Amino acid sequence: MPTTEDYRISHAERGATYDDTLATTPFDNYMAEWERQHLTRIVRERFPQRVGRYLDFACGTGRITATVAPLCDEAVGVDISASMLDAARRKLPSVQFHRRDLTADGGEDLGQFDLVT
């Protein structure tokens, strides 16, 4: 019986190469652009003024955070991978990033959010 690799392990050290890998894969690049366009439209429709507090759960290198954070008063990203968070922090210095596994640790101390992706 095949084993399933745990996502906590599979992406742990991919932060330095993750964005470049997506950018060089035509389908992933296409989907990232599609995602950016539609996510921007949907967030603006649902929050015409602005999003107050935003959480990107499993934010990785901050691809989705980079799209949504400019539409928010405050953005927070959480991921379990230190290397992914290092890449996200370099791209988005104004966003608060935390290394956590919210599926195991909870996140009550982070407060409440108006939008979670």
C-alpha positions, -999 to +999 in steps of 0.1 A: +000+000+000+015+034-010+021+059+017+010+096+015+037+121+021+027+146+048+025+181+036+043+192+067+074+175+054+070+178+016+072+216+016+094+222+046+126+231+026+111+243-007+108+280+001+139+290-018+127+273-051+089+272-048+081+304-066+106+298-094+092+263-099+057+277-103+069+305-126+086+281-150+057+256-153+032+270-179+001+256-163+010+267-127+019+301-140-014+303-159-034+292-128-015+316-105-026+345-128-061+333-130-062+329-092-048+365-088-074+380-111-104+362-096-094+365-060-089+403-064-124+406-079-141+384-053-124+401-023-133+436-037-170+424-042-173+410-007-153+439+010-160+470-010-144+493+016-115+471+027-108+439+046-101+446+083-080+417+094-069+390+070-053+356+077-036+335+050-036+300+064-008+279+051+006+310+033+037+293+019+058+319+001+030+345+002+016+341-033-020+346-022-010+370+006+006+393-020-028+395-038-050+400-008-029+421+016-031+453-004-068+452+000-066+448+039-058+470+069-039+441+085-025+409+070-012+379+088+003+347+073+008+314+090+027+284+078+047+255+092+077+259+069+105+282+079+119+283+044+085+292+029+081+320+055+116+333+048+106+338+011+073+354+021+089+378+045+114+389+018+085+397-006+061+412+019+079+429+048+047+447+060+029+414+067+031+396+100+042+360+095+041+333+121+055+298+120+027+276+133+007+245+126-028+258+132-042+223+127-024+212+158-017+244+178-049+264+173-046+301+168-067+317+194-039+340+204-038+355+168-072+370+174-102+372+150-102+377+113-126+391+088-112+370+059-093+337+058-078+321+027 
